Amino acid sequence: RVWPLDELDEVVATARELGLAVHLDGARLLNAAVALGVGPATFASRFDTVTLCLSKGLGCPLGALLAGSEDLIERAWREKHLFGGAMRQAGIVAAAGVYALDHHVERLADDHARARRLAEALVEAGMAIDLDRVETNFVQVNLAPLGLDRAAALSALRDAGVGLSATIHPTVVRAVTHLEITDEDIERAAELIPRALEIDARVAAG
């Protein structure tokens, strides 16, 4: 889920009281901003430093941005080189990032809508998904109510041509939508996932 801003404020306030600097790992910052209908600065302005991932939802092959005070960025630039972080001919990578920021931010809403459609279809098929938690492009599926082993489920899905991933929770797998996933892919996944996991038979047996 997107972290509610009031809860975020409480965490940041506690850190400030303890004299701590606060960093935002913005791997999915733009997904959160689009989901809430706010600018990314609504989140980022609360923090001392922010990273923004250019791969993941934005679709770049690699790359990330670091934002902070002028003094901090100057220090980070120097220490990046000290630790071997220099990259020659990085312009082509930067060009991909610029394109993504210009063209791939607003369309994140499409990923969110497709994730929601997939989640609703899987719930209708009898799978355990908390729809209130499907706010962005992640769909978390709990296999426990159907008595499914995670490794076996992922293997069956791979054999059916559907790629889901494990999570830190031993009974939960995750589907992620992104810019290469189409409406047709969602319809196909909604058909293949229950079939591969034999959901009809498991629901009937339950």
Secondary structure in CASP SS format (residue, H / E / C, confidence):
PFRMAT SS
TARGET T0000
AUTHOR 0000-0000-0000
METHOD secondary structure of the structure
MODEL  1
R C 1.00
V C 1.00
W C 1.00
P C 1.00
L H 1.00
D H 1.00
E H 1.00
L H 1.00
D H 1.00
E H 1.00
V H 1.00
V H 1.00
A H 1.00
T H 1.00
A H 1.00
R H 1.00
E H 1.00
L C 1.00
G C 1.00
L C 1.00
A C 1.00
V C 1.00
H E 1.00
L E 1.00
D E 1.00
G E 1.00
A C 1.00
R C 1.00
L H 1.00
L H 1.00
N H 1.00
A H 1.00
A H 1.00
V H 1.00
A H 1.00
L H 1.00
G C 1.00
V C 1.00
G C 1.00
P C 1.00
A H 1.00
T H 1.00
F H 1.00
A H 1.00
S C 1.00
R C 1.00
F C 1.00
D C 1.00
T E 1.00
V E 1.00
T E 1.00
L E 1.00
C E 1.00
L C 1.00
S C 1.00
K H 1.00
G H 1.00
L H 1.00
G C 1.00
C C 1.00
P C 1.00
L C 1.00
G C 1.00
A E 1.00
L E 1.00
L E 1.00
A E 1.00
G C 1.00
S C 1.00
E H 1.00
D H 1.00
L H 1.00
I H 1.00
E H 1.00
R H 1.00
A H 1.00
W H 1.00
R H 1.00
E H 1.00
K H 1.00
H H 1.00
L H 1.00
F C 1.00
G C 1.00
G C 1.00
A C 1.00
M C 1.00
R C 1.00
Q C 1.00
A C 1.00
G H 1.00
I H 1.00
V H 1.00
A H 1.00
A H 1.00
A H 1.00
G H 1.00
V H 1.00
Y H 1.00
A H 1.00
L H 1.00
D H 1.00
H H 1.00
H C 1.00
V C 1.00
E C 1.00
R C 1.00
L H 1.00
A H 1.00
D H 1.00
D H 1.00
H H 1.00
A H 1.00
R H 1.00
A H 1.00
R H 1.00
R H 1.00
L H 1.00
A H 1.00
E H 1.00
A H 1.00
L H 1.00
V H 1.00
E H 1.00
A C 1.00
G C 1.00
M C 1.00
A E 1.00
I C 1.00
D C 1.00
L H 1.00
D H 1.00
R H 1.00
V C 1.00
E C 1.00
T C 1.00
N C 1.00
F E 1.00
V E 1.00
Q E 1.00
V E 1.00
N E 1.00
L C 1.00
A H 1.00
P H 1.00
L H 1.00
G C 1.00
L C 1.00
D C 1.00
R H 1.00
A H 1.00
A H 1.00
A H 1.00
L H 1.00
S H 1.00
A H 1.00
L H 1.00
R H 1.00
D H 1.00
A C 1.00
G C 1.00
V C 1.00
G C 1.00
L C 1.00
S E 1.00
A E 1.00
T C 1.00
I C 1.00
H C 1.00
P C 1.00
T C 1.00
V E 1.00
V E 1.00
R E 1.00
A E 1.00
V E 1.00
T C 1.00
H C 1.00
L C 1.00
E C 1.00
I C 1.00
T C 1.00
D H 1.00
E H 1.00
D H 1.00
I H 1.00
E H 1.00
R H 1.00
A H 1.00
A H 1.00
E H 1.00
L H 1.00
I H 1.00
P H 1.00
R H 1.00
A H 1.00
L C 1.00
E C 1.00
I H 1.00
D H 1.00
A H 1.00
R H 1.00
V H 1.00
A H 1.00
A H 1.00
G C 1.00
END
